[in-house]
Amino acid sequence: MAAESGSIDALSQFQLTPVFGPIGAAVGFSQSNAHMLLAAGLITALIMFGMAARAVVPGRLQSLAEASYEFVYGIVDSQVGHGGKRFFPFVFTLFMFVLFGNMLGLFPYAFTYTSHLAVTFGLALIVFVVITAVALALHGRKFFGYFFPEGAPLWLAPIIVPVEVVSYLSRPVSLSVRLFANMVAGHVLLKVFATFVVMLGALGAVGPFVATLPLAVNVLLIGFEILVAFLQAYVFAILTSIYLHDAVHLH
Amino acid sequence: MDPKPSPIGPLSGSSASVGFRAGVEVVSALVVGVALGWYLDRWLGTWPWLFLLFFVFGSVAGVLNVFRLFSPRRGAGKQD
C-alpha cells in the first residue's frame, strides 16, 4: 500500500490497533497487548512442557529451556555475585519477556511490543524501583552514601551529589531508550528496504533484477536483526544484574 | 550451548553498538538533568538558573556514565 502511493511509510507498523472486535476496542486491548500475552504464554509453555519430561538426556525443548535457564543464571551469578540468586526469577522473567518480544516481532505481520517507549520505559521503571527498594531495604540510610563516594573532599559535595543523582536517575532512561531505539531502527530499516523491493520491482523490464538488491539487503538485515533481538535482551538482563549488584553491595 | 558470559562489565559487542550505547548514556543523562532543572525551575520560579545549572550537571553525569561504561567495574565478577 505504501509503495503504490509512491512514498515510504515506515512508521505505520508501530501504530496500535484494537483487536478482538468491539470488546477489545471497548477496553483498549491492542495488538501490542495480544503479543505480550502470546509471549507470556509461549514462555510458560516452553518452561512447562520443556521440563515436563525431566529427562537425563534432554530433548530439543528441554535443552532449550535448560539453556535459557543456565544462560540467565550465569549472568546473574557472575554479575550480582554473592546473594544474587534470589534475584534470578526477576531477571529471568525480564530477559525472556524482552527476548520473546524482540523475536516475535521479526515474524511477518507480528507486532514488536518492545518498539514502544511506553513498554520499555515501564520495564525499566520496574527495574529502577526494584533496585532502589532493594538498596533501601538492605542498607537503610547508608544507601544515600552511594551518591557521595567515600574519601572525596566535603566541599565538592554540592557538585558530586547532584551529578550522581542525575546519573542514577538516568539509568531507567538509558535502559529503555537503548532497547526501544534498537528495535525501532531495525524495523524501520526492514520496512524501507522492503518498500524498495516493491518500488523497484514495478520499474518495467529491469525492475525485477534491480529489486533483488534491496531484497538481498533485507535477507542480511533479518539475520542482523535476530542478533540485535538477542543482544538487546542480553544487554537488558546484564544491566539489570549490574544495577542489582550495585544495590546489593553499594559500590 | 551458550558460552558463559565473562564478567567484563557493560561493555561488549561491536564498535557501532558500543558507540550507540555511549551516545544513549550521554543523551539520557542530559535529558534527565534538563528535565529535573526545568521542573525545579517551574516549581521554585527561578527560571532559567536551575535549568542552566542542571544542564551542566546532566552533561557531567553523561560524561561520568560514559567513563563508567569504559572503566572496569569495581567489585565485578565473583570475587565477593
Chai-1 contact restraints between the chains, C-beta under 6 A:
chainA,res_idxA,chainB,res_idxB,connection_type,confidence,min_distance_angstrom,max_distance_angstrom,comment,restraint_id
A,A67,B,M1,contact,1.0,0.0,6.0,A-B,restraint_1
A,A67,B,D2,contact,1.0,0.0,6.0,A-B,restraint_2
A,F71,B,D2,contact,1.0,0.0,6.0,A-B,restraint_3
A,G74,B,K4,contact,1.0,0.0,6.0,A-B,restraint_4
A,G74,B,P5,contact,1.0,0.0,6.0,A-B,restraint_5
A,I75,B,P5,contact,1.0,0.0,6.0,A-B,restraint_6
A,S78,B,P7,contact,1.0,0.0,6.0,A-B,restraint_7
A,G81,B,K78,contact,1.0,0.0,6.0,A-B,restraint_8
A,G81,B,D80,contact,1.0,0.0,6.0,A-B,restraint_9
A,H82,B,D80,contact,1.0,0.0,6.0,A-B,restraint_10
A,P162,B,F57,contact,1.0,0.0,6.0,A-B,restraint_11
A,V163,B,F57,contact,1.0,0.0,6.0,A-B,restraint_12
A,V163,B,V60,contact,1.0,0.0,6.0,A-B,restraint_13
A,V163,B,A61,contact,1.0,0.0,6.0,A-B,restraint_14
A,V166,B,V32,contact,1.0,0.0,6.0,A-B,restraint_15
A,V166,B,G33,contact,1.0,0.0,6.0,A-B,restraint_16
A,V166,B,F57,contact,1.0,0.0,6.0,A-B,restraint_17
A,V166,B,G58,contact,1.0,0.0,6.0,A-B,restraint_18
A,V166,B,A61,contact,1.0,0.0,6.0,A-B,restraint_19
A,S167,B,A61,contact,1.0,0.0,6.0,A-B,restraint_20
A,S167,B,L64,contact,1.0,0.0,6.0,A-B,restraint_21
A,S167,B,N65,contact,1.0,0.0,6.0,A-B,restraint_22
A,L169,B,V32,contact,1.0,0.0,6.0,A-B,restraint_23
A,S170,B,S28,contact,1.0,0.0,6.0,A-B,restraint_24
A,S170,B,A29,contact,1.0,0.0,6.0,A-B,restraint_25
A,S170,B,V32,contact,1.0,0.0,6.0,A-B,restraint_26
A,V173,B,S28,contact,1.0,0.0,6.0,A-B,restraint_27
A,V173,B,V32,contact,1.0,0.0,6.0,A-B,restraint_28
A,S174,B,V24,contact,1.0,0.0,6.0,A-B,restraint_29
A,S174,B,E25,contact,1.0,0.0,6.0,A-B,restraint_30
A,S174,B,S28,contact,1.0,0.0,6.0,A-B,restraint_31
A,V177,B,V24,contact,1.0,0.0,6.0,A-B,restraint_32
A,V177,B,S28,contact,1.0,0.0,6.0,A-B,restraint_33
A,R178,B,V24,contact,1.0,0.0,6.0,A-B,restraint_34
A,H249,B,G75,contact,1.0,0.0,6.0,A-B,restraint_35
A,H251,B,R74,contact,1.0,0.0,6.0,A-B,restraint_36
A,H251,B,G75,contact,1.0,0.0,6.0,A-B,restraint_37
